[in-house]
Amino acid sequence: MRFLLLFLLAAAAVTLNAADKAPSAAADLGSVKVIMLKTLTAQMKYDENEIIVRPGEKVKIVFENGDDLPHNLVFCQPGTDTMTMAMKQMEKPEEALKRNWLPDDKRILLHSKMLNPHEKEELIFTAPEKPGDYPYVCTFPGHALTMNGKLKVIPMGQGLKDLKFALFLGNWKMLPDFSKLKPHREGVVPNNLIDIKLDDYKNEFGVVFTGKIHAPRKGSYRFYIAGDDGVRLLIDGKKVVEYDGIHPAGTIKEETVQLNEGDHELRYEYFQAGGQIAVFAAWKGANFDITPLSSWRPAGWEKGAKAKKKAEYAPIPIVVAGEPVIYRNFIQGAGNRAIGVGYPGGINIAWSAESMNLALLWKGAFMDASLHWNSRGGGYQSPMGFDVLKPTGEVTPAFFIAEKPDAVWPVWDKTKRYEGFVWKGYTLDAKRSPTFRYTWQGVEIEESFSATGNGNKPGGNPTLIRSIKITGSLPANAWYRLGAGPFEKKEGRFVAKDRLPYSIIAEGAQMAGQNLVIPAKAGTLTITYQWAQ
């Protein structure tokens, strides 16, 4: 469309004065939390989908567009449907173009300009005082579906009250039963923070801290501890988390406990054998972030203990240059026998050798091989790019036999193969583009693809052309399904409704219920897929 092509000619972007709306612009920079936010090349994503700040905190976001597409960064009020807000601009595209695709919406709090490829901008502001999730999004047409995140404004919780200490002398390798020992000295802790600044003892002593902690409501609370040496935390006399023995202070332990609303007795036990002296405690609730209860905090304390999840690996992007690239592996949405093909120009497909059908097509980056090249290489890898389409929905075959074409398509059954289909592999042509081969009901089928346009840039008119050569006599009442609806016929093409906008063109195609079908017959069937511009 003309208005998208004109975008690249726009000379200036509209920038809202952040001081006019919350979050407010930070006048006195003082201590500022600096956040780096980048766009991922050909993936239609920010590199972070969650930013955490404190109410009223001074923040500087360094926003860098490393992509080849234009992007902006728009923060909105909690509860804003950012995708609907961005799409609404398409009702009056000429006006939206003049605003450089910044919606005219009072729910917008703060935004960058529309950055051209490889530009950078800094946003300096004071975070809202009201806690909540403030969504952020790129409002360039078509980007909001995947290019979004949340600015989470989370307060810290309350600290300890009425904190006291009891100092014990002794040489231990494990935490003793302090209730059976006589304190050497007792007293109050004026600042209510757990800390070891008692007399001049360096080694062979223990301390028990007792105080009150207030749970603002009934629910789950997570407690964190670390120490050199042994530490133990109890709530209302019951052990919550412990890290006993002689060890350095680098490891954080954490556990969750259910608490009723109100004050609770907290007891923190510690012993020092020798070497470094260090104690750490913190807690976190559903409506407040991790809050330290001690003066000393280990590196990375804001993130708690190390996550107990699968290791994440550095991306290994498969780069497509001057010829198609093939990636055979488990691909999300294409099954176990998936064959990914990246074509030059940022147009990609995943073909299923289970259903003998095109499972996915998408724009931008091709695949990230890191999942399958690390550890045991298990799991399904999702496409790396954006605007992912599933023409026929889930993994299902395209050919079927039915008296009426609006019949329900067969569903994948892992215990069986699709009846009548036999996989024959694929061959590569001179340009290294694959042709997929299989038989159905004894009839030979060959499928090949070609890509034109550019899926990495606006106005690139990305197009995928699919050729299906059928050799042999097909059974009666044989149909071929091009897509799962709903579709709307416009100017000789079928445009997908209520989904990511794209169109399918094929001579003789017709709607049958929710199915876009064509009678299956010998010869060559040509199907054209185009993303909306």
Secondary structure, DSSP 4 states (H G I P E B T S, - for coil): -HHHHHHTT--------GGGSSSBP-SS-SS-EEEEEEEETTTTEES-SEEEE-TT-EEEEEEE--SSS-B--EEE-TT--HHHHHHGGGGSHHHHHHTTT----TTEEEE---BPTT-EEEEEEEPPSS-EEEEEE--STTTTTTSEEEEEE--B----EEEEEEEEE---SS---GGGS--SEEEE-TT--B----TT--SSEEEEEEEEEEESSSEEEEEEEEEES-EEEEETTEEEEEE-SS--S---EEEEEEE-SEEEEEEEEEEE-SS--EEEEEEEETTEEEEE-BS---TTGGG-SPP-SPPP----EE---SS-EEEEEEETTTEEEEEEEEETTTEEEEEETTTTEEEEEEES--EE-HHHHSTT--S-BPPSSEEEE-TTSSS--SEEE-SSTTSPPPPP-TTSPPTTEEEEEEEE-TT--EEEEEEETTEEEEEEEEEES-TTSTT---EEEEEEEEESPPPTTEEEEEEES-EEEETTEEEE-SSS-EEEE-TT-EEETTEEEEE--SEEEEEEEEE--
